[in-house]
Amino acid sequence: EPEVTQTPSHQVTQMGQEVILRCVPISNHLYFYWYRQILGQKVEFLVSFYNNEISEKSEIFDDQFSVERPDGSNFTLKIRSTKLEDSAMYFCASDPGTGEETQYFGPGTRLLVL
Amino acid sequence: AQTVTQSQPEMSVQEAETVTLSCTYDTSENNYYLFWYKQPPSRQMILVIRQEAYKQQNATENRFSVNFQKAAKSFSLKISDSQLGDTAMYFCAFMKPLTNNLFFGTGTRLTVIP
């Protein structure tokens, strides 16, 4: 069964460094999302992406964040200058866009900013 | 704004017994989707069940079923014949129409006791 994959599974970085989190959505899916979950808290929407552009973004998704689908396969989330409060689990999700209205999540990337 | 409330931070159930997890939501939308996701210790988000608001029939998926009360904006999850593998965090989620962004509740930690 097709799955959303994410790499790396864990990443540790120094405050102020740039990180890129990678996702490979399910093939032929059309809608892509990033969510984050700070430890012990609920999952929060960051951004949605469709047709090579951002559809919607939350207040969390400020100028430090960017998304890209560079090659039709990968879907990346970049944090330009990480802060301590960016430490969280980051989930990628994709939706086939066929009216199923269901998002399939990847296993997540655990980011720790020191 | 959409809000999702899960009023039970923790619950426990004996193996083979039935348990019901509560969820309420607030929205002015008429058409939307509701979901229950399971997050085991691995922290992966796994879809359990989904419900379309325009369907009066409650969704079922094997041992999992929902009690959807649209007027009351209530969406509870019933797990029958609980198994040890059901131990996890369970998140209720609301899907915002058009942009299809998910809004999550704070979760209920379910422990199945052998």
Interface residues (C-beta under 8 A of the other chain):
Chain A: Y31 Y33 Y35 Q37 Q41 K42 V43 E44 F45 S48 S55 E56 M89 F91 A93 D95 E101 T102 Q103 Y104 F105 G106 P107 G108 R110
Chain B: Y33 F35 Y37 S42 R43 Q44 M45 I46 L47 R50 E52 F91 A93 M95 T99 N100 N101 L102 F103 F104 G105 T106 G107
